[in-house]
Amino acid sequence: MSEQELYKALGSLTKNKEEWEANISYVSPLLSADSVKIQAKALWLLGEMGLLYPLRISESVPSIASFCESAEPLLRERAVNALGRIGRADFRVIEPYWKRLFRFASDKEANVRLAFIWASENIATNTPDVYADSMPVFALLLHDGDDRVRMEAPEIFRVLGKRRPEFVRPYIELLHDIAQTDGNRIVRIHCAGAIQAATQHEHHKT
């Protein structure tokens, strides 16, 4: 099968979720493909499969995590994202690799920093407590030089604000300042949303 045919086959598999569980063993070996395009597609698909079947994917997690060391930014991005999706479903499956994800907060590629925030949001959705001491890392990303990263960074504060408002409380003033002054409208809206998530929760409790 040519690269193009294989890519097309993976594309149609992506659309057929009912076939995912049976095809984990078909997709996993493709991480060893010679093509970056195929490896990237396999990483993405395994991440989505892992969101539905985290225990079935657990054997592939070391291989997925190994791409975090890749010199190819697309593969780093996809690996980080996949670990986030799998970790959303079952944190224990990716826990051995979780701390290593934090170095991607300062990756030289904006897409990888963005993937780090997405992965963190995914994991924090069901396992917020592990982020108790990580907030300064996310606070730095609020000042990222890339607009897309700055647009996404407040979203981890929103996700955690809903679940653990006490994690976000020390950053309300900073978020408020950015919501008033940032040159990017989406950044301002997302910062306001993060404040609302953290403070609304407080009102419900009182």
Protein Blocks (a to p, Z undefined) as FASTA:
>chain_A
ZZklmmmmmmmmmmmmmlmmmmmmmmmmmmmpmbfklmmmmmmmmmmmmmmmmmlmmmmm
mmmmmmmmpmblklmmmmmmmmmmmmmmommlmmmmmmmmmmmmmgfblklmmmmmmmmm
mmmmmmmmlmmmmmmmmmmmmmpcbfklmmmmmmmmmmmmmmmmmlmmmmmmmmmmmmmm
ombfklmmmmmmmmmmmmmmmmmmZZ
